[in-house]
Amino acid sequence: MAIIATAAWSVPKKVANRFTQEGSGLTRYASVFDGVEINSTFYRRHKTSTFARWAASVPENFRFAVKIPREITHVRAMEDIAEPVDTFLKDIAPLGAKRGPLLCQLPPSLVFDADKLDRAFKVMRTADAGPIVIEVRHKSWASAEALDLLKRYAIAQVLADPAAVWQAKDFQTPPKYVRLHGKPKIYYSRYTDGEIKTFRDFLAADGWCVFDNTASGAAIENALGMLDMR
């Protein structure tokens, strides 16, 4: 069954009655949802004890998608990344079997360069065999060569909304990872029930749908709406 999640686990007061009233914010969130996307790893490192605490706070079937640090994707622009990749993987190791996909979100300025990306993906795959998904934002990624490279390294395309590059029609199979940022106002706008149903029906049965319209509190409400459609 697909995992419906939000980017972060803050529970707005408006829907607090849908969750258990005891425990940490994460424990309360995990009483309803089966997964969450950790975005804070993009901005800073966390102690291994933090990841261990998070893993201990959720049920066995709960999964964490983890965003790859910006040092790798933005600062180094996917070049010379062996050391930070190794550090990142060691940091998140305490998540253990509860670790879900690694989310690689590239900057809008990162042009598809087959040689450079081949080297980067080889480093990532040598270090880790788990699921990796990628959200790209430069039009040069809309090519057969880019898709072939991703397939070679078993890296799944992210269907983002609004879509910067890959549209729904560009997916030959249902997407493994959908990120809904909100539109027309990114990070704020709510999705209608009709839009939510469309994304739900399009998502892979074993995929993830992450609501990233967290700035207004809409993410949790939209995610609950999708859950209620099951």
Summary of the structure (lengths in Angstrom):
residues: 230
radius of gyration: 17.1
end to end distance: 10.0
largest distance: 51.6
contacts: 725
relative contact order: 0.16
helix: 42%
strand: 17%
